[in-house]
């Protein structure tokens, strides 16, 4: 390599290193702006202070499930009843005994078939929708209490969706051969739902739907203001629902207390 070629190559390296320094400097500046986004901090603060302490649907389902468990055994003699309207998904029957199980009618009628145990959510859903079919096969002392609890559980509100329209954009990161390209995708609306994780936001764009955790400040940089407004609305609405649901749980406790008093439990 000639001296001229060597000097040319050195300048080539210097230019390359200068570009790298510029990229690093811009990337650090970008990260700093993302972390210092005032609405990013407001969203996280509001989420931890007001959203995390809220009672979730799982809280109410577990409480209701515990109430019903206090009435066990539900029956001393096994009974199998058909259930229609797709309440049990692919099963078509319930077996009432010490517990309530699901299965196929033909199988549950056999002596050794025990059926499938219902998890807490499915149990509450089934007794709420099917109590009129179930009650006649229960032990006499618990029939009235079981029916009252089932009716009250049907009054619980277990979901809320808050939708916030927005004119911002969603940053979608494309990585190709270790190079990150950011694509700006106009956003139509965002939503927060009790059925999803509460720290996750649904983003509706023209053609696609994305889900992102609120800590993904890189993607959500321009959306934190509408996210903050959505959380405020969500907290306001769910607080009303929570007060209603807590009142229903209190009624269920009284029903159980009366049952325990009458039956000397």
Secondary structure per residue as TSV (DSSP state, phi and psi in degrees):
chain	resnum	aa	ss	phi	psi
A	1	X	-	360.0	130.6
A	2	X	-	-74.0	164.7
A	3	X	H	-60.4	-38.9
A	4	X	H	-64.0	-42.3
A	5	X	H	-64.8	-38.7
A	6	X	H	-63.3	-44.3
A	7	X	H	-64.4	-36.7
A	8	X	H	-65.1	-40.9
A	9	X	H	-67.3	-38.4
A	10	X	H	-60.8	-43.2
A	11	X	H	-64.6	-35.9
A	12	X	H	-62.5	-44.0
A	13	X	H	-65.0	-43.8
A	14	X	H	-60.3	-42.2
A	15	X	H	-64.4	-40.7
A	16	X	H	-62.7	-46.0
A	17	X	H	-64.3	-34.0
A	18	X	H	-65.1	-40.1
A	19	X	H	-63.7	-43.2
A	20	X	H	-59.9	-44.2
A	21	X	H	-61.5	-40.7
A	22	X	H	-64.8	-42.9
A	23	X	H	-61.6	-47.3
A	24	X	H	-61.4	-41.6
A	25	X	H	-63.8	-44.7
A	26	X	H	-66.3	-39.7
A	27	X	H	-64.2	-43.5
A	28	X	H	-63.1	-39.7
A	29	X	H	-65.1	-42.5
A	30	X	H	-59.9	-47.2
A	31	X	H	-62.2	-41.6
A	32	X	H	-63.8	-41.3
A	33	X	H	-65.6	-38.2
A	34	X	H	-64.3	-45.9
A	35	X	H	-69.2	-26.9
A	36	X	T	-97.3	5.9
A	37	X	-	-56.6	116.8
A	38	X	H	-60.4	-34.6
A	39	X	H	-77.3	-24.8
A	40	X	H	-61.6	-45.3
A	41	X	H	-67.7	-38.2
A	42	X	H	-64.3	-40.1
A	43	X	H	-63.5	-48.8
A	44	X	H	-63.9	-42.8
A	45	X	H	-62.3	-45.4
A	46	X	H	-65.1	-42.0
A	47	X	I	-59.3	-50.0
A	48	X	I	-70.9	-32.3
A	49	X	I	-82.9	-36.7
A	50	X	I	-117.9	-30.3
A	51	X	I	-87.7	-45.7
A	52	X	T	-56.7	-41.7
A	53	X	T	-71.4	-9.9
A	54	X	S	-63.3	145.4
A	55	X	-	-73.8	128.3
A	56	X	-	-89.9	165.5
A	57	X	H	-54.8	-35.0
A	58	X	H	-61.0	-35.9
A	59	X	H	-59.4	-47.5
A	60	X	H	-70.1	-38.6
A	61	X	H	-62.3	-43.9
A	62	X	H	-64.9	-39.6
A	63	X	H	-63.0	-47.4
A	64	X	H	-62.3	-42.1
A	65	X	H	-59.6	-42.7
A	66	X	H	-63.9	-37.5
A	67	X	H	-60.2	-47.3
A	68	X	H	-66.7	-34.2
A	69	X	H	-63.6	-24.8
A	70	X	T	-69.3	-12.9
A	71	X	T	-94.4	-1.5
A	72	X	-	-67.6	149.9
A	73	X	-	-71.6	143.8
A	74	X	S	-73.3	-31.9
A	75	X	-	-152.8	150.5
A	76	X	S	-90.3	-23.4
A	77	X	S	-116.4	135.9
A	78	X	-	-67.6	137.5
A	79	X	E	-136.1	141.1
A	80	X	E	-117.6	127.4
A	81	X	E	-127.1	141.5
A	82	X	E	-77.0	141.0
A	83	X	-	-126.2	128.2
A	84	X	-	-108.9	-166.4
A	85	X	T	65.1	22.5
A	86	X	T	59.3	23.9
A	87	X	T	-62.3	-34.4
A	88	X	T	-99.7	19.3
A	89	X	T	61.4	-113.1
A	90	X	T	-89.8	-8.7
A	91	X	-	-83.2	160.7
A	92	X	-	-130.2	12.3
A	93	X	E	-155.3	158.0
A	94	X	E	-119.6	145.1
A	95	X	E	-110.8	121.2
A	96	X	E	-101.0	121.9
A	97	X	S	-153.3	-134.4
A	98	X	S	-63.4	-26.3
A	99	X	S	-131.5	-178.0
A	100	X	E	-117.4	121.5
A	101	X	E	-125.0	163.4
A	102	X	E	-116.5	154.9
A	103	X	E	177.3	-169.8
A	104	X	-	-88.8	138.5
A	105	X	H	-53.8	-47.7
A	106	X	H	-62.5	-36.7
A	107	X	H	-75.2	-41.2
A	108	X	H	-67.2	-24.6
A	109	X	T	-72.5	-15.3
A	110	X	S	-78.3	146.3
A	111	X	T	-59.6	-40.9
A	112	X	T	-91.0	-3.1
A	113	X	-	-84.0	125.8
A	114	X	-	-103.5	-15.1
A	115	X	-	81.1	178.5
A	116	X	E	-99.7	132.4
A	117	X	E	-69.4	133.9
A	118	X	-	-83.7	132.2
A	119	X	-	-71.2	175.0
A	120	X	H	-57.6	-45.6
A	121	X	H	-65.5	-45.9
A	122	X	H	-67.3	-36.9
A	123	X	H	-60.7	-50.2
A	124	X	H	-63.5	-40.3
A	125	X	H	-62.5	-43.7
A	126	X	H	-68.3	-48.0
A	127	X	H	-68.1	-29.3
A	128	X	H	-69.0	-39.9
A	129	X	H	-86.8	-25.6
A	130	X	H	-118.9	14.2
A	131	X	H	-61.0	-31.8
A	132	X	H	-63.9	-32.8
A	133	X	H	-79.3	-30.5
A	134	X	H	-80.7	-42.8
A	135	X	G	-51.8	-44.3
A	136	X	G	-59.7	-19.6
A	137	X	G	-98.9	2.6
A	138	X	S	-86.4	166.6
A	139	X	-	-59.1	139.0
A	140	X	H	-53.0	-44.4
A	141	X	H	-63.7	-21.8
A	142	X	H	-105.1	-4.4
A	143	X	H	-59.5	-49.7
A	144	X	H	-65.2	-42.8
A	145	X	H	-64.9	-43.5
A	146	X	H	-58.7	-44.9
A	147	X	H	-65.4	-41.8
A	148	X	H	-63.3	-42.7
A	149	X	H	-63.8	-40.9
A	150	X	H	-65.1	-41.1
A	151	X	H	-64.4	-43.3
A	152	X	H	-66.1	-39.2
A	153	X	H	-63.9	-28.5
A	154	X	T	-69.8	-14.7
A	155	X	T	-87.5	-10.3
A	156	X	-	-68.0	140.0
A	157	X	-	-100.1	123.0
A	158	X	-	-120.3	13.5
A	159	X	-	-149.9	152.9
A	160	X	-	-153.5	133.5
A	161	X	E	-125.0	124.5
A	162	X	E	-111.2	125.1
A	163	X	E	-113.4	133.4
A	164	X	E	-125.2	118.9
A	165	X	E	-72.8	148.1
A	166	X	-	-152.7	157.1
A	167	X	-	-110.6	12.9
A	168	X	-	-81.3	-164.6
A	169	X	E	-136.2	155.7
A	170	X	E	-106.1	130.3
A	171	X	E	-92.4	114.4
A	172	X	E	-101.1	124.4
A	173	X	E	-92.0	120.5
A	174	X	E	-108.7	126.4
A	175	X	E	-110.7	119.7
A	176	X	E	-133.5	118.1
A	177	X	T	52.7	47.1
A	178	X	T	66.6	12.2
A	179	X	E	-106.8	128.1
A	180	X	E	-96.2	124.2
A	181	X	E	-114.0	133.2
A	182	X	E	-102.4	124.5
A	183	X	E	-109.8	125.6
A	184	X	E	-84.0	119.5
A	185	X	E	-115.7	115.2
A	186	X	E	-56.1	137.4
A	187	X	E	-107.8	134.6
A	188	X	E	-92.5	-43.1
A	189	X	E	-161.4	160.0
A	190	X	E	-125.4	157.9
A	191	X	E	-147.9	153.3
A	192	X	E	-125.3	132.6
A	193	X	E	-132.0	143.3
A	194	X	T	-66.7	-22.0
A	195	X	T	-77.7	-18.4
A	196	X	S	-101.9	174.5
A	197	X	-	-65.3	135.6
A	198	X	T	-71.8	-12.4
A	199	X	T	-97.6	18.0
A	200	X	E	-119.9	138.7
A	201	X	E	-115.1	135.9
A	202	X	E	-92.7	127.0
A	203	X	E	-115.6	118.6
A	204	X	E	-102.0	118.1
A	205	X	E	-109.8	-174.2
A	206	X	S	-60.4	-43.6
A	207	X	S	-115.9	-24.0
A	208	X	-	-129.3	164.7
A	209	X	E	-122.9	133.7
A	210	X	E	-124.0	152.8
A	211	X	E	-122.0	131.0
A	212	X	E	-139.9	141.0
A	213	X	E	-68.5	148.9
A	214	X	T	-68.6	-12.7
A	215	X	T	-83.0	-3.6
A	216	X	-	-82.1	65.6
A	217	X	H	-63.2	-22.1
A	218	X	H	-65.2	-41.6
A	219	X	H	-83.1	-31.5
A	220	X	H	-101.4	12.0
A	221	X	G	-47.9	-45.0
A	222	X	G	-91.0	4.5
A	223	X	G	-114.2	1.2
A	224	X	H	-67.9	-28.8
A	225	X	H	-65.6	-52.2
A	226	X	H	-64.0	-30.5
A	227	X	H	-63.7	-42.2
A	228	X	H	-61.4	-44.4
A	229	X	H	-64.1	-38.2
A	230	X	H	-64.5	-41.6
A	231	X	H	-63.6	-39.8
A	232	X	H	-62.0	-44.8
A	233	X	H	-65.2	-41.2
A	234	X	H	-60.8	-46.3
A	235	X	H	-62.0	-41.9
A	236	X	H	-63.3	-46.3
A	237	X	H	-72.3	-43.5
A	238	X	H	-69.9	-28.8
A	239	X	H	-61.5	-39.1
A	240	X	H	-64.7	-45.2
A	241	X	H	-63.5	-40.0
A	242	X	H	-62.5	-42.6
A	243	X	H	-61.3	-41.3
A	244	X	H	-63.4	-48.1
A	245	X	H	-63.2	-40.0
A	246	X	H	-62.1	-37.3
A	247	X	H	-65.0	-37.8
A	248	X	H	-66.1	-42.1
A	249	X	H	-60.4	-38.6
A	250	X	H	-64.3	-39.5
A	251	X	H	-62.8	-39.1
A	252	X	H	-67.2	-36.6
A	253	X	H	-63.4	-40.0
A	254	X	H	-65.5	-40.4
A	255	X	H	-60.4	-44.5
A	256	X	H	-66.2	-37.9
A	257	X	H	-63.1	-40.2
A	258	X	H	-66.1	-40.2
A	259	X	H	-61.3	-45.0
A	260	X	H	-64.1	-38.1
A	261	X	H	-67.2	-45.1
A	262	X	H	-64.8	-36.9
A	263	X	T	-97.7	12.2
A	264	X	T	53.9	44.7
A	265	X	-	-95.9	360.0
